[in-house]
Amino acid sequence: MSRRLFVVGGTGFVGQAVCRQALAQGWAVVSLSRHGAPPRQANAPPGIHWVRGDALNPSTFAAHLHGCSAVVHSVGVLLESNYKPLANLGSTQAARQNPTQAASYEQANRDTALSVWRTACATPGINAFAYLSAADALPGLDPRYISTKREAEGVILKGQGEGVRPVVVRPGFLYSSDRPVTLPIAAAVRMLGVAVHRTPLGCLLKGSPLEKAATPALNRDVLAAAIVRALDDPHVKGILEVADIQRLGSENKKFIY
């Protein structure tokens, strides 16, 4: 019997990579998004069962959780709709297509996750749930970006021992050759990391927002591989920080870029 993974946000930047990695590892994949299949299917991994629904409304997706053994929640917004000129950098695909309908931090980062979490916990057969959170590594963002993610984490992590193993991943800045604008930013983050951790300047930056910004950038596909491997390993649970993600996602096992 094949393993079946339910991905919330499989058309997004991280969600597509998670779907691709899961398929490569032999999972059957179901993806939930507000628009179902992406508009350009040629860019999406083949073999996915696309579901159109609303993560805030369990009646639109609960039936598709049956038969699944794990869930990934990869939906979220980095910037709310009042930041329209910058929204393409980190928000969900739906928000990029129509920024005026972008969800709030509370809706996208917290409420959708808790809606899916509670529905998954009530669904027989689901034994693992991965929540895409974030490291507090981006200075200048509205504090609600992190606070709403931490609120969701708190509820999900309290679910330990109830039959669904929670995995919370906290990456910093994510980059990929599929999104060229992220590459120079990742290079700048690496240079800042050298300055903070390997030069005398680092002493002056301790405790400053720049020290947080020096959190190592992660390749989007390494993150995706770490998530899939975490779901596969019953011993992995709780919070995965950047170093944990790097280790788990870069192990000498088969995964694809």
GUVEXFI-86583 format. One record per residue: x, y, z of N, C-alpha, C, CB in turn. Coordinates in steps of 0.2 Angstrom, whole numbers, plus 5000, padded with zeros to 4 digits. Glycine has a CB too. Example, Ala and Ser with C-alpha at 12.3 -4.5 7.8 and 13.67 -1.06 7.14 Angstrom:
<pts>
n_east,n_north,n_up,ca_east,ca_north,ca_up,c_east,c_north,c_up,cb_east,cb_north,cb_up
5066,4972,5039,5062,4978,5039,5066,4984,5039,5057,4978,5045
5064,4989,5035,5068,4995,5036,5064,5000,5039,5070,4997,5029
</pts>
This chain:
<pts>
n_east,n_north,n_up,ca_east,ca_north,ca_up,c_east,c_north,c_up,cb_east,cb_north,cb_up
5004,4994,5000,5000,5000,5000,5004,5006,5000,4995,5000,5006
5003,5011,4995,5008,5017,4995,5006,5022,5000,5007,5020,4988
5011,5025,5002,5010,5031,5007,5007,5037,5003,5017,5033,5010
5002,5040,5007,4998,5046,5003,4999,5052,5008,4991,5044,5003
5001,5057,5004,5003,5064,5008,4998,5069,5005,5010,5066,5006
4995,5073,5010,4991,5078,5009,4995,5085,5010,4984,5078,5013
4995,5089,5004,4999,5095,5005,4995,5101,5004,5005,5095,4999
4995,5105,5009,4991,5111,5009,4995,5117,5006,4988,5113,5016
4993,5119,5000,4997,5124,4996,5002,5121,4991,5001,5128,5001
5000,5115,4988,5005,5112,4984,5007,5116,4977,5002,5105,4982
5003,5121,4976,5005,5126,4970,5010,5131,4972,4999,5129,4967
5012,5132,4978,5016,5137,4980,5024,5136,4980,5015,5139,4988
5028,5140,4982,5035,5140,4981,5038,5134,4985,5038,5146,4984
5036,5133,4991,5038,5127,4995,5034,5121,4993,5038,5129,5002
5028,5122,4993,5023,5116,4992,5025,5112,4985,5016,5119,4991
5026,5116,4980,5028,5112,4974,5034,5108,4975,5029,5117,4968
5039,5110,4979,5045,5106,4980,5044,5100,4984,5050,5111,4983
5039,5101,4989,5037,5096,4994,5034,5090,4990,5033,5098,4999
5029,5092,4985,5026,5087,4981,5031,5084,4977,5021,5091,4977
5036,5087,4974,5041,5084,4969,5045,5079,4973,5045,5089,4966
5047,5081,4979,5051,5077,4983,5048,5070,4986,5054,5080,4989
5041,5072,4988,5037,5066,4990,5036,5061,4984,5031,5068,4993
5034,5063,4978,5033,5059,4973,5040,5055,4971,5031,5063,4966
5046,5058,4972,5052,5055,4970,5053,5049,4976,5058,5060,4970
5050,5050,4982,5051,5045,4987,5046,5040,4987,5052,5048,4994
5041,5040,4982,5036,5035,4981,5030,5036,4985,5039,5029,4984
5029,5042,4987,5022,5044,4990,5017,5046,4984,5023,5050,4995
5011,5044,4986,5005,5047,4982,5004,5054,4985,4999,5042,4982
5002,5059,4981,5002,5066,4983,4995,5069,4981,5007,5070,4981
4992,5072,4986,4986,5075,4985,4987,5083,4987,4980,5073,4990
4985,5087,4983,4987,5094,4985,4980,5098,4985,4992,5097,4979
4980,5102,4991,4974,5107,4991,4976,5114,4990,4971,5106,4998
4972,5118,4986,4974,5125,4985,4967,5128,4983,4979,5126,4980
4967,5134,4984,4960,5138,4982,4958,5137,4975,4961,5145,4984
4963,5136,4971,4962,5136,4964,4963,5129,4961,4966,5141,4960
4964,5124,4965,4965,5117,4962,4972,5117,4959,4959,5115,4958
4971,5114,4953,4977,5113,4948,4980,5120,4947,4976,5109,4942
4987,5121,4946,4990,5127,4944,4988,5129,4937,4997,5127,4945
4988,5135,4935,4986,5137,4929,4990,5135,4923,4985,5144,4928
4997,5134,4925,5002,5131,4920,5004,5124,4923,5008,5136,4919
5001,5119,4921,5002,5113,4923,5009,5110,4921,4997,5108,4921
5012,5113,4916,5018,5111,4913,5023,5112,4918,5020,5114,4907
5022,5117,4923,5027,5119,4928,5026,5115,4934,5027,5126,4929
5021,5111,4935,5020,5107,4941,5022,5100,4940,5012,5108,4942
5024,5097,4946,5026,5090,4946,5020,5086,4943,5028,5087,4953
5021,5081,4939,5016,5076,4937,5014,5071,4942,5018,5073,4930
5008,5069,4941,5006,5063,4946,5002,5066,4952,5011,5059,4948
5001,5072,4953,4997,5075,4959,4990,5075,4958,5000,5082,4960
4986,5073,4963,4979,5074,4963,4977,5080,4966,4975,5068,4967
4975,5085,4961,4973,5092,4963,4966,5093,4966,4974,5097,4958
4966,5096,4972,4959,5097,4975,4958,5105,4976,4959,5093,4982
4953,5107,4974,4951,5114,4975,4947,5115,4981,4947,5117,4969
4949,5119,4986,4945,5120,4992,4948,5125,4996,4946,5113,4996
4946,5126,5002,4947,5132,5006,4950,5129,5013,4941,5137,5008
4956,5130,5015,4959,5127,5021,4955,5129,5027,4966,5129,5021
4952,5135,5027,4948,5137,5032,4941,5134,5033,4947,5145,5032
4939,5130,5028,4933,5127,5028,4934,5119,5027,4928,5130,5022
4934,5115,5033,4935,5108,5032,4931,5104,5028,4935,5105,5039
4924,5107,5027,4920,5103,5023,4922,5103,5015,4913,5106,5023
4927,5107,5013,4929,5107,5006,4935,5102,5005,4931,5114,5004
4938,5100,5011,4944,5095,5010,4944,5089,5014,4950,5099,5011
4940,5089,5019,4940,5083,5024,4940,5076,5021,4935,5084,5030
4936,5076,5016,4935,5069,5013,4941,5067,5010,4929,5069,5008
4945,5072,5007,4952,5070,5004,4957,5068,5009,4954,5076,5000
4956,5069,5015,4961,5067,5020,4961,5059,5021,4960,5071,5026
4955,5056,5020,4955,5049,5021,4959,5045,5016,4947,5047,5020
4963,5041,5019,4968,5037,5015,4975,5040,5016,4966,5036,5008
4975,5046,5018,4982,5049,5019,4985,5047,5026,4981,5057,5018
4992,5047,5026,4995,5045,5032,4999,5051,5035,5000,5040,5031
5000,5057,5031,5004,5063,5033,5001,5069,5030,5011,5062,5032
5002,5075,5033,5000,5081,5030,5005,5086,5031,4993,5083,5034
5006,5090,5026,5010,5096,5026,5006,5102,5025,5016,5095,5020
5007,5107,5029,5004,5114,5028,5010,5118,5026,5001,5116,5035
5009,5121,5020,5015,5125,5017,5012,5132,5015,5018,5122,5012
5006,5134,5017,5003,5140,5016,5005,5145,5020,4995,5139,5015
5006,5151,5018,5007,5157,5022,5009,5163,5018,5013,5156,5027
5009,5169,5022,5010,5175,5018,5016,5179,5022,5004,5180,5018
5021,5181,5018,5026,5185,5021,5024,5192,5022,5033,5184,5017
5020,5195,5017,5018,5202,5017,5011,5202,5016,5022,5206,5012
5007,5206,5019,5000,5207,5018,4999,5211,5012,4997,5210,5025
4992,5212,5010,4990,5215,5004,4992,5222,5004,4983,5214,5003
4993,5225,5009,4994,5232,5009,5002,5234,5007,4993,5236,5016
5005,5228,5006,5012,5229,5003,5012,5227,4996,5017,5225,5008
5008,5229,4992,5007,5226,4985,5013,5226,4981,5002,5230,4982
5017,5232,4981,5023,5232,4977,5028,5226,4978,5027,5238,4977
5028,5223,4984,5033,5218,4986,5030,5211,4987,5036,5220,4993
5023,5211,4986,5020,5205,4988,5022,5198,4984,5013,5205,4986
5025,5199,4978,5027,5193,4974,5033,5190,4977,5030,5196,4967
5037,5193,4982,5043,5189,4985,5041,5183,4989,5047,5194,4989
5036,5184,4993,5035,5179,4998,5028,5176,4999,5038,5180,5004
5023,5179,4996,5016,5177,4998,5014,5171,4993,5011,5183,4996
5008,5169,4995,5006,5163,4991,5004,5164,4984,4999,5160,4995
5003,5159,4980,5002,5160,4973,4995,5164,4972,5001,5154,4969
4990,5163,4976,4984,5166,4975,4985,5173,4977,4979,5163,4980
4989,5175,4982,4990,5182,4983,4994,5186,4978,4993,5183,4990
4998,5182,4975,5002,5185,4969,4998,5187,4963,5008,5181,4967
4993,5182,4962,4989,5183,4956,4984,5189,4957,4985,5177,4955
4982,5190,4964,4977,5195,4965,4978,5198,4972,4970,5192,4965
4983,5202,4972,4986,5205,4979,4980,5208,4983,4991,5210,4978
4975,5210,4980,4969,5214,4984,4966,5208,4988,4964,5217,4979
4966,5202,4986,4963,5197,4990,4968,5193,4995,4960,5192,4986
4974,5195,4996,4979,5192,5000,4976,5191,5007,4985,5196,5000
4977,5186,5010,4975,5184,5017,4979,5188,5022,4975,5177,5018
4976,5189,5028,4980,5192,5033,4985,5187,5036,4975,5195,5039
4990,5189,5040,4994,5185,5044,4990,5180,5048,4999,5188,5048
4985,5182,5051,4981,5178,5056,4977,5172,5052,4976,5182,5060
4975,5174,5046,4971,5169,5042,4976,5164,5039,4967,5173,5036
4981,5167,5036,4986,5162,5032,4990,5158,5036,4989,5166,5027
4994,5162,5041,4999,5159,5045,4997,5154,5051,5004,5164,5047
4991,5156,5053,4988,5153,5059,4982,5149,5058,4987,5158,5065
4977,5153,5056,4970,5150,5056,4970,5144,5051,4965,5155,5054
4973,5145,5045,4972,5139,5040,4976,5133,5043,4975,5141,5033
4982,5134,5046,4985,5128,5049,4981,5125,5054,4992,5131,5052
4978,5129,5059,4974,5126,5064,4968,5122,5062,4973,5131,5069
4965,5125,5056,4959,5122,5053,4961,5115,5051,4956,5126,5048
4967,5114,5047,4969,5108,5044,4972,5103,5049,4974,5109,5039
4975,5106,5054,4978,5102,5060,4972,5098,5064,4982,5106,5065
4967,5102,5065,4961,5099,5069,4958,5094,5065,4957,5105,5072
4957,5095,5059,4954,5091,5054,4958,5084,5053,4952,5094,5048
4964,5085,5053,4969,5079,5052,4969,5075,5058,4976,5082,5051
4969,5078,5064,4969,5075,5071,4962,5070,5071,4969,5079,5076
4957,5073,5068,4950,5069,5068,4950,5064,5063,4945,5074,5068
4955,5063,5059,4955,5059,5053,4959,5052,5054,4957,5062,5047
4956,5046,5055,4959,5040,5056,4965,5039,5051,4954,5034,5056
4970,5037,5053,4976,5035,5048,4981,5040,5048,4973,5033,5042
4980,5046,5049,4985,5051,5049,4990,5051,5055,4982,5058,5048
4996,5050,5054,5001,5050,5060,5006,5055,5060,5004,5043,5059
5006,5060,5055,5011,5065,5055,5009,5071,5052,5018,5062,5052
5011,5077,5055,5009,5083,5052,5015,5088,5052,5003,5086,5056
5017,5091,5047,5022,5095,5046,5020,5102,5045,5027,5093,5041
5022,5107,5049,5020,5114,5048,5026,5118,5046,5016,5117,5055
5025,5122,5041,5030,5126,5038,5030,5133,5042,5030,5127,5031
5034,5134,5047,5034,5140,5051,5040,5144,5048,5035,5138,5059
5044,5147,5052,5049,5152,5050,5054,5153,5056,5047,5158,5047
5060,5154,5055,5065,5157,5060,5063,5165,5060,5072,5156,5058
5065,5168,5066,5064,5175,5066,5070,5178,5064,5062,5177,5074
5070,5178,5057,5077,5180,5054,5076,5186,5049,5080,5175,5050
5070,5189,5048,5069,5195,5043,5068,5201,5047,5064,5193,5038
5072,5205,5048,5071,5212,5051,5067,5216,5047,5078,5215,5053
5063,5220,5051,5058,5225,5047,5051,5223,5046,5062,5227,5041
5050,5216,5047,5043,5213,5045,5039,5215,5051,5043,5206,5044
5032,5215,5050,5027,5216,5055,5028,5210,5060,5020,5216,5052
5029,5212,5066,5030,5206,5071,5024,5201,5071,5030,5209,5078
5018,5203,5068,5013,5198,5068,5015,5192,5063,5007,5201,5065
5020,5193,5058,5022,5188,5054,5024,5182,5058,5027,5190,5049
5029,5183,5063,5031,5178,5067,5026,5176,5073,5038,5180,5070
5023,5181,5076,5019,5179,5081,5013,5174,5079,5016,5186,5084
5010,5175,5073,5005,5171,5071,5007,5164,5070,5001,5174,5065
5013,5163,5067,5016,5157,5066,5018,5153,5073,5023,5157,5062
5020,5157,5078,5022,5154,5085,5015,5152,5088,5025,5159,5089
5010,5156,5087,5003,5154,5090,5001,5147,5087,4998,5159,5088
5002,5146,5080,5000,5140,5077,5004,5134,5080,5001,5140,5069
5011,5136,5080,5016,5131,5083,5013,5128,5090,5023,5134,5083
5011,5133,5094,5010,5131,5101,5004,5126,5101,5008,5137,5105
4999,5127,5097,4993,5123,5097,4995,5116,5094,4987,5126,5093
4999,5116,5089,5001,5110,5085,5006,5106,5090,5005,5111,5079
5010,5109,5093,5015,5105,5097,5012,5102,5103,5021,5110,5099
5007,5105,5106,5003,5103,5112,4999,5096,5110,4998,5108,5114
4999,5095,5103,4995,5089,5101,5000,5083,5102,4993,5090,5094
5006,5083,5104,5010,5077,5105,5007,5072,5109,5017,5079,5107
5007,5066,5107,5004,5060,5111,4997,5059,5109,5004,5062,5118
4994,5063,5105,4987,5062,5103,4986,5058,5096,4983,5068,5102
4992,5055,5094,4991,5050,5088,4994,5053,5082,4985,5048,5087
4995,5060,5082,4998,5063,5076,5004,5067,5078,4992,5069,5073
5010,5065,5075,5016,5067,5077,5017,5074,5074,5022,5062,5074
5018,5079,5078,5019,5086,5075,5027,5087,5073,5017,5091,5079
5028,5090,5067,5034,5092,5065,5034,5100,5063,5037,5088,5059
5038,5104,5066,5037,5111,5065,5044,5113,5062,5036,5116,5071
5044,5116,5056,5051,5117,5052,5051,5125,5052,5051,5114,5045
5057,5127,5054,5058,5135,5055,5064,5137,5050,5060,5137,5062
5063,5137,5044,5069,5139,5039,5069,5147,5040,5067,5137,5032
5075,5149,5038,5076,5156,5037,5074,5158,5030,5084,5159,5038
5078,5163,5026,5077,5165,5020,5078,5159,5015,5081,5170,5017
5073,5158,5010,5073,5152,5005,5075,5155,4999,5067,5149,5005
5079,5151,4995,5081,5153,4988,5081,5147,4984,5088,5156,4988
5080,5148,4977,5080,5143,4972,5081,5146,4965,5073,5140,4972
5084,5142,4961,5086,5145,4954,5079,5146,4950,5090,5140,4950
5074,5143,4953,5067,5144,4950,5064,5151,4951,5062,5139,4952
5067,5154,4956,5065,5161,4958,5072,5165,4958,5061,5162,4964
5074,5168,4952,5081,5171,4952,5082,5177,4957,5082,5173,4945
5077,5180,4958,5077,5186,4963,5080,5184,4970,5071,5190,4964
5079,5178,4971,5081,5175,4978,5089,5174,4978,5077,5169,4980
5092,5173,4973,5099,5171,4973,5104,5176,4975,5101,5169,4966
5103,5183,4973,5108,5188,4976,5106,5189,4983,5107,5194,4972
5100,5188,4985,5098,5190,4992,5101,5184,4996,5090,5189,4993
5101,5178,4994,5104,5172,4998,5112,5174,4998,5103,5166,4995
5115,5176,4993,5122,5178,4993,5124,5183,4998,5125,5180,4986
5119,5188,4998,5120,5193,5003,5120,5191,5011,5115,5199,5002
5115,5186,5012,5114,5183,5018,5120,5179,5020,5108,5179,5018
5123,5176,5015,5130,5172,5017,5135,5177,5019,5132,5168,5011
5136,5182,5015,5141,5187,5017,5140,5190,5023,5141,5193,5011
5134,5192,5025,5132,5194,5032,5134,5189,5037,5125,5196,5032
5133,5183,5036,5134,5178,5041,5142,5178,5042,5132,5171,5038
5146,5178,5037,5153,5178,5038,5155,5184,5042,5157,5179,5031
5152,5190,5041,5154,5196,5044,5152,5195,5052,5150,5202,5041
5146,5192,5053,5144,5192,5060,5148,5186,5064,5136,5190,5060
5149,5181,5061,5152,5175,5064,5159,5174,5063,5149,5169,5062
5163,5178,5059,5170,5176,5057,5174,5182,5057,5170,5173,5051
5171,5188,5059,5175,5194,5059,5174,5198,5066,5174,5199,5053
5179,5202,5068,5178,5206,5074,5171,5210,5074,5183,5211,5075
5169,5212,5068,5162,5216,5068,5157,5212,5071,5161,5217,5060
5157,5205,5071,5152,5202,5074,5150,5203,5082,5153,5194,5074
5156,5205,5085,5155,5207,5092,5150,5213,5093,5161,5209,5095
5150,5218,5088,5146,5224,5088,5139,5222,5086,5149,5229,5084
5138,5217,5083,5131,5215,5080,5127,5210,5084,5132,5212,5073
5131,5208,5090,5127,5203,5094,5121,5206,5097,5132,5201,5100
5115,5202,5096,5109,5204,5099,5105,5209,5094,5110,5207,5105
5108,5211,5089,5105,5216,5084,5101,5212,5079,5110,5221,5081
5096,5216,5075,5093,5213,5070,5097,5210,5064,5088,5218,5067
5103,5213,5064,5107,5210,5058,5110,5203,5060,5113,5215,5057
5111,5202,5067,5113,5195,5069,5107,5190,5067,5114,5195,5076
5101,5192,5068,5095,5188,5066,5095,5187,5058,5089,5190,5068
5097,5192,5055,5097,5192,5047,5102,5188,5044,5097,5199,5044
5107,5186,5049,5113,5182,5046,5111,5174,5047,5119,5183,5050
5105,5173,5049,5103,5166,5049,5104,5163,5042,5095,5165,5051
5107,5157,5041,5109,5154,5035,5103,5154,5030,5112,5148,5036
5104,5156,5024,5098,5155,5019,5098,5147,5017,5100,5159,5013
5092,5145,5015,5092,5138,5014,5089,5137,5006,5087,5134,5018
5092,5132,5003,5089,5130,4997,5082,5127,4998,5094,5125,4993
5078,5129,4994,5071,5127,4994,5070,5120,4994,5067,5131,4989
5074,5116,4990,5074,5109,4989,5077,5105,4995,5077,5107,4982
5082,5108,4998,5084,5105,5004,5079,5105,5009,5091,5109,5006
5075,5111,5010,5070,5111,5015,5064,5106,5013,5067,5118,5015
5062,5105,5007,5057,5100,5005,5059,5093,5006,5056,5101,4997
5066,5092,5005,5068,5085,5006,5068,5084,5014,5075,5084,5004
5070,5089,5018,5070,5088,5025,5063,5087,5028,5073,5094,5029
5058,5090,5025,5051,5089,5027,5049,5082,5025,5046,5094,5023
5050,5080,5019,5048,5073,5017,5051,5068,5022,5049,5072,5010
5058,5069,5023,5061,5064,5027,5059,5064,5034,5069,5065,5027
5057,5070,5037,5054,5070,5044,5048,5066,5044,5053,5077,5046
5044,5067,5039,5037,5063,5039,5039,5055,5039,5033,5065,5033
5044,5053,5036,5046,5046,5035,5049,5043,5041,5051,5045,5029
5052,5048,5046,5055,5045,5051,5051,5046,5058,5062,5049,5052
5049,5041,5061,5044,5042,5067,5048,5045,5073,5041,5035,5069
5055,5045,5072,5058,5048,5078,5059,5055,5078,5065,5045,5078
5057,5058,5072,5058,5066,5071,5051,5069,5073,5060,5067,5064
5052,5073,5078,5046,5077,5080,5048,5083,5083,5041,5073,5085
5043,5088,5084,5045,5094,5087,5047,5099,5082,5050,5093,5093
5052,5104,5085,5054,5109,5081,5061,5108,5077,5055,5116,5085
5061,5109,5071,5067,5108,5067,5070,5115,5065,5066,5104,5061
5075,5117,5068,5078,5124,5067,5082,5123,5060,5083,5126,5073
5086,5129,5058,5089,5129,5052,5094,5123,5052,5092,5136,5051
5098,5123,5057,5104,5117,5057,5101,5110,5056,5108,5118,5063
5095,5109,5059,5092,5103,5059,5089,5101,5052,5086,5102,5064
5087,5107,5049,5084,5106,5042,5090,5105,5037,5080,5113,5040
5095,5108,5038,5101,5107,5034,5104,5100,5034,5107,5112,5036
5104,5098,5040,5107,5091,5041,5102,5086,5038,5108,5089,5049
5095,5086,5040,5091,5081,5038,5090,5082,5030,5084,5082,5041
5090,5088,5027,5088,5088,5020,5094,5087,5016,5086,5095,5019
5100,5087,5019,5106,5086,5015,5110,5079,5016,5111,5091,5016
5106,5074,5020,5109,5068,5021,5110,5064,5014,5104,5064,5025
5115,5059,5015,5116,5056,5008,5111,5050,5007,5123,5052,5009
5105,5053,5005,5100,5049,5002,5097,5052,4996,5094,5049,5008
5093,5048,4993,5091,5050,4986,5086,5056,4987,5087,5045,4982
5087,5062,4984,5082,5067,4983,5084,5071,4977,5082,5071,4990
5080,5075,4975,5081,5079,4968,5081,5086,4969,5075,5077,4963
5085,5090,4965,5085,5097,4965,5081,5099,4959,5092,5100,4964
</pts>
